[in-house]
Amino acid sequence: MNFNNRNNNLHFISLAFLIILASCSTNSKKTEAAETMEEVKEEALKAKEELKTEYNEVIKAVDKKIAGLEERLEGASDDVKDDITATLDKLGAQRQKMADELAEMSETSVENWEEVKDESEDVLITYQAKIDSLTLEAEELFNN
């Protein structure tokens, strides 16, 4: 009977050791997963900030283009002033759409960033193309 008791104690100690070992392994995996998740969040936040900076730079460039065109408008002939003013209005509307998109993107959480990122990048490219086109249109009107 003494042998049976020792054997049971040995089984109990072995079982307790295995449980502790499994627990340590699980905690280690949880820690690694948490660290990886934090790294992903940091990368998403960095990418979001970079895109916001790019939007702000484009908006500043548009403001500068609009100001330059408005200055030139003062010396333009009456024949083209209405057309140039209409083009400037369109340019201002595109600039506002970019500002609205920037505000919406800024409110996006880091967790939802991946869903919004591609769309925001595409929108920026689209608005840049429209702005370039409208700027060229205004330049052509000045040259006529």
MARVEX-588572 format. One record per residue: residue in three letters; x, y, z of N, C-alpha, C, O in turn. Coordinates in steps of 0.2 Angstrom, whole numbers, padded with zeros to 4 digits, always signed. Layout:
<sekols>
ALAXYZXYZXYZXYZ
...
</sekols>
This chain:
<sekols>
MET+0004-0006+0000+0000+0000+0000+0004+0006+0000+0003+0011-0003
ASN+0010+0006+0003+0014+0012+0003+0017+0013-0004+0018+0019-0005
PHE+0018+0008-0007+0021+0009-0014+0015+0012-0019+0017+0017-0023
ASN+0009+0010-0018+0003+0013-0021+0002+0021-0020+0001+0025-0024
ASN+0003+0022-0013+0003+0029-0011+0008+0034-0014+0007+0039-0017
ARG+0014+0031-0014+0020+0035-0017+0019+0035-0025+0020+0041-0028
ASN+0016+0030-0028+0015+0030-0035+0010+0036-0037+0010+0039-0041
ASN+0004+0036-0032-0001+0041-0033+0002+0048-0033+0000+0053-0036
ASN+0006+0049-0027+0010+0056-0026+0014+0058-0032+0014+0063-0034
LEU+0017+0053-0035+0022+0054-0041+0017+0056-0047+0019+0061-0050
HIS+0012+0053-0048+0007+0055-0053+0005+0062-0052+0004+0066-0057
PHE+0003+0063-0046+0000+0070-0045+0005+0075-0046+0004+0080-0049
ILE+0011+0074-0044+0017+0079-0045+0018+0080-0052+0019+0085-0055
SER+0018+0074-0056+0020+0074-0063+0014+0078-0067+0015+0082-0071
LEU+0008+0077-0065+0002+0080-0068+0002+0088-0066+0001+0092-0070
ALA+0004+0090-0060+0005+0097-0058+0010+0100-0062+0009+0106-0064
PHE+0016+0097-0063+0021+0099-0067+0019+0101-0074+0021+0106-0077
LEU+0016+0096-0077+0013+0097-0084+0008+0103-0085+0009+0106-0090
ILE+0004+0103-0080-0001+0109-0080+0003+0116-0080+0002+0120-0083
ILE+0008+0116-0075+0012+0122-0075+0016+0124-0081+0016+0129-0083
LEU+0019+0118-0084+0023+0119-0090+0018+0122-0096+0020+0126-0100
ALA+0012+0119-0096+0007+0121-0102+0005+0128-0100+0004+0132-0105
SER+0004+0130-0094+0002+0137-0093+0008+0142-0095+0006+0147-0097
CYS+0014+0140-0093+0019+0145-0095+0020+0145-0103+0021+0151-0105
SER+0019+0140-0106+0019+0140-0114+0013+0145-0116+0014+0149-0121
THR+0007+0144-0113+0002+0148-0116+0003+0155-0114+0001+0160-0118
ASN+0005+0157-0108+0007+0164-0107+0012+0167-0111+0011+0173-0113
SER+0017+0163-0113+0022+0165-0118+0019+0167-0124+0021+0172-0127
LYS+0015+0163-0127+0011+0164-0133+0007+0170-0133+0006+0174-0138
LYS+0003+0171-0127-0001+0177-0127+0003+0183-0127+0001+0188-0130
THR+0009+0183-0123+0013+0189-0123+0016+0190-0130+0016+0196-0132
GLU+0018+0185-0134+0020+0186-0141+0015+0189-0145+0016+0194-0149
ALA+0009+0186-0144+0003+0189-0148+0002+0196-0147+0000+0200-0151
ALA+0002+0198-0140+0001+0205-0138+0006+0210-0141+0004+0215-0143
GLU+0012+0207-0141+0018+0211-0144+0017+0212-0151+0018+0218-0154
THR+0015+0207-0155+0014+0207-0162+0008+0212-0164+0008+0216-0168
MET+0003+0212-0160-0003+0216-0161-0001+0223-0160-0003+0228-0163
GLU+0003+0225-0155+0005+0232-0154+0009+0234-0159+0009+0240-0161
GLU+0014+0230-0162+0018+0232-0168+0013+0233-0174+0015+0238-0177
VAL+0008+0229-0175+0004+0230-0181+0000+0237-0180-0001+0241-0184
LYS-0002+0238-0174-0006+0245-0172-0001+0251-0173-0003+0256-0176
GLU+0005+0250-0171+0010+0255-0172+0012+0257-0179+0012+0262-0182
GLU+0012+0251-0183+0013+0252-0190+0007+0255-0194+0008+0259-0198
ALA+0001+0253-0192-0005+0256-0195-0005+0264-0193-0007+0268-0197
LEU-0003+0265-0187-0004+0272-0185+0002+0276-0189+0000+0282-0191
LYS+0007+0274-0190+0013+0277-0194+0010+0278-0201+0011+0284-0204
ALA+0007+0273-0204+0005+0274-0211-0001+0279-0211-0001+0283-0216
LYS-0005+0279-0206-0010+0284-0206-0008+0291-0206-0010+0295-0209
GLU-0003+0292-0201+0000+0299-0201+0004+0301-0207+0003+0307-0209
GLU+0007+0296-0210+0010+0298-0217+0005+0300-0222+0007+0305-0226
LEU+0000+0296-0222-0005+0298-0227-0008+0305-0226-0010+0309-0230
LYS-0010+0306-0219-0013+0312-0217-0008+0318-0219-0010+0323-0221
THR-0001+0317-0218+0004+0322-0220+0004+0323-0228+0004+0329-0230
GLU+0003+0318-0231+0003+0319-0239-0004+0323-0241-0003+0327-0245
TYR-0009+0321-0238-0015+0325-0239-0014+0332-0237-0016+0337-0241
ASN-0012+0334-0232-0010+0341-0230-0006+0344-0234-0007+0350-0236
GLU-0001+0341-0237+0004+0344-0242+0000+0346-0248+0001+0351-0251
VAL-0004+0341-0250-0008+0342-0257-0013+0348-0256-0013+0352-0260
ILE-0016+0348-0250-0021+0353-0249-0017+0360-0249-0020+0365-0251
LYS-0011+0360-0245-0007+0367-0245-0005+0369-0252-0006+0375-0254
ALA-0003+0364-0257-0001+0365-0263-0007+0368-0267-0007+0372-0271
VAL-0013+0365-0266-0019+0367-0270-0021+0375-0268-0023+0379-0272
ASP-0020+0376-0261-0022+0383-0259-0017+0388-0262-0019+0393-0264
LYS-0011+0386-0263-0006+0390-0266-0007+0391-0273-0007+0397-0276
LYS-0010+0386-0277-0012+0386-0284-0018+0391-0285-0018+0395-0289
ILE-0022+0390-0280-0028+0394-0281-0027+0402-0279-0029+0406-0283
ALA-0022+0403-0274-0020+0410-0273-0017+0413-0279-0018+0419-0281
GLY-0012+0409-0282-0009+0411-0288-0013+0413-0294-0012+0418-0297
LEU-0018+0408-0295-0023+0409-0300-0027+0415-0299-0029+0419-0304
GLU-0029+0416-0293-0034+0422-0291-0030+0429-0292-0033+0433-0294
GLU-0023+0429-0291-0019+0435-0292-0019+0436-0299-0020+0442-0301
ARG-0018+0431-0303-0018+0432-0311-0025+0434-0313-0025+0437-0318
LEU-0030+0432-0310-0037+0433-0312-0038+0441-0312-0042+0443-0317
GLU-0035+0445-0308-0036+0452-0308-0034+0455-0314-0037+0460-0316
GLY-0029+0453-0317-0026+0456-0324-0029+0452-0330-0027+0454-0335
ALA-0033+0447-0329-0036+0444-0335-0041+0448-0338-0044+0453-0336
SER-0042+0447-0345-0047+0450-0349-0054+0448-0346-0055+0443-0344
ASP-0059+0452-0347-0066+0451-0345-0069+0445-0349-0073+0441-0346
ASP-0066+0443-0355-0069+0438-0359-0068+0431-0355-0072+0426-0356
VAL-0062+0430-0352-0060+0424-0349-0062+0424-0341-0061+0419-0338
LYS-0063+0430-0338-0064+0430-0331-0069+0425-0328-0068+0422-0323
ASP-0075+0425-0331-0080+0420-0329-0078+0413-0330-0080+0409-0325
ASP-0075+0411-0335-0073+0404-0336-0067+0402-0331-0067+0397-0328
ILE-0063+0407-0330-0058+0406-0325-0061+0405-0318-0059+0401-0314
THR-0065+0410-0316-0069+0410-0310-0072+0403-0309-0072+0400-0303
ALA-0076+0401-0314-0079+0394-0313-0074+0389-0312-0075+0384-0308
THR-0068+0389-0316-0063+0384-0315-0060+0384-0307-0059+0379-0304
LEU-0059+0390-0305-0057+0391-0298-0062+0388-0293-0060+0386-0288
ASP-0068+0389-0294-0074+0387-0290-0073+0379-0290-0074+0376-0285
LYS-0072+0376-0296-0071+0369-0296-0065+0366-0292-0065+0361-0289
LEU-0060+0370-0293-0054+0369-0289-0055+0369-0282-0052+0365-0278
GLY-0058+0374-0280-0060+0375-0273-0064+0369-0270-0063+0367-0264
ALA-0069+0367-0274-0073+0361-0272-0069+0355-0271-0070+0351-0267
GLN-0064+0354-0276-0060+0348-0275-0056+0348-0269-0055+0343-0266
ARG-0053+0354-0268-0049+0355-0262-0053+0354-0255-0051+0351-0251
GLN-0060+0356-0255-0064+0355-0250-0066+0347-0249-0066+0345-0243
LYS-0067+0344-0255-0068+0336-0254-0062+0333-0251-0062+0328-0247
MET-0056+0335-0253-0050+0332-0250-0049+0334-0243-0048+0329-0239
ALA-0051+0340-0240-0051+0341-0233-0056+0337-0230-0055+0335-0224
ASP-0062+0336-0233-0067+0332-0230-0065+0324-0229-0066+0321-0224
GLU-0061+0322-0234-0059+0315-0234-0053+0315-0229-0053+0310-0225
LEU-0049+0320-0228-0044+0320-0223-0047+0320-0216-0045+0316-0212
ALA-0052+0323-0215-0056+0323-0208-0059+0317-0207-0058+0314-0201
GLU-0062+0314-0212-0065+0307-0211-0059+0302-0210-0060+0297-0205
MET-0054+0302-0213-0049+0297-0212-0045+0298-0205-0044+0293-0202
SER-0045+0304-0203-0042+0306-0197-0046+0303-0191-0043+0301-0186
GLU-0053+0302-0192-0057+0299-0187-0057+0291-0187-0059+0288-0182
THR-0054+0289-0192-0053+0281-0192-0049+0278-0187-0043+0281-0186
SER-0051+0273-0183-0047+0270-0178-0042+0266-0181-0042+0264-0187
VAL-0037+0265-0177-0031+0261-0180-0033+0254-0182-0031+0251-0186
GLU-0038+0251-0178-0041+0245-0179-0044+0244-0186-0044+0239-0189
ASN-0047+0250-0188-0051+0250-0195-0046+0253-0200-0049+0253-0206
TRP-0040+0254-0199-0036+0258-0204-0035+0254-0210-0036+0256-0216
GLU-0034+0247-0210-0033+0243-0216-0039+0243-0221-0038+0243-0227
GLU-0045+0244-0218-0051+0244-0222-0051+0251-0226-0054+0251-0231
VAL-0049+0256-0223-0049+0263-0226-0043+0265-0230-0044+0269-0234
LYS-0038+0262-0228-0031+0264-0231-0031+0264-0239-0030+0270-0242
ASP-0033+0259-0242-0033+0259-0249-0037+0264-0252-0036+0267-0257
GLU-0043+0264-0250-0048+0269-0252-0046+0276-0252-0046+0280-0256
SER-0043+0278-0246-0040+0285-0245-0034+0286-0250-0034+0292-0252
GLU-0030+0281-0251-0025+0282-0256-0027+0283-0263-0025+0288-0266
ASP-0032+0279-0265-0035+0280-0271-0039+0287-0272-0038+0290-0277
VAL-0042+0289-0267-0046+0296-0267-0040+0301-0268-0042+0306-0272
LEU-0035+0301-0264-0030+0306-0265-0027+0306-0272-0026+0312-0275
ILE-0026+0301-0275-0023+0300-0282-0029+0303-0287-0027+0307-0291
THR-0035+0302-0286-0040+0304-0290-0041+0312-0289-0041+0315-0294
TYR-0041+0314-0283-0041+0322-0282-0035+0325-0285-0036+0331-0288
GLN-0029+0322-0284-0024+0325-0287-0024+0326-0295-0022+0331-0297
ALA-0027+0321-0298-0027+0321-0305-0033+0326-0307-0031+0330-0312
LYS-0038+0327-0303-0043+0332-0305-0040+0339-0304-0042+0343-0308
ILE-0037+0340-0299-0034+0346-0297-0029+0348-0303-0029+0354-0305
ASP-0025+0344-0305-0020+0345-0310-0023+0347-0316-0021+0351-0320
SER-0029+0343-0318-0033+0345-0324-0036+0352-0324-0036+0355-0329
LEU-0039+0353-0318-0042+0360-0317-0037+0366-0317-0038+0371-0320
THR-0031+0364-0315-0026+0369-0315-0023+0370-0322-0022+0376-0324
LEU-0023+0365-0326-0021+0366-0333-0026+0369-0337-0025+0374-0341
GLU-0032+0368-0335-0038+0371-0338-0038+0379-0337-0039+0383-0342
ALA-0036+0381-0331-0036+0388-0329-0030+0391-0333-0030+0397-0335
GLU-0024+0387-0333-0018+0390-0337-0020+0391-0344-0018+0396-0347
GLU-0024+0387-0347-0025+0387-0354-0030+0393-0355-0029+0397-0360
LEU-0034+0394-0351-0039+0400-0351-0035+0407-0351-0037+0411-0354
PHE-0030+0407-0346-0026+0413-0346-0022+0414-0352-0021+0420-0354
ASN-0020+0409-0356-0016+0409-0362-0020+0411-0368-0017+0412-0373
ASN-0027+0410-0368-0031+0412-0373-0032+0419-0374-0036+0421-0379
</sekols>
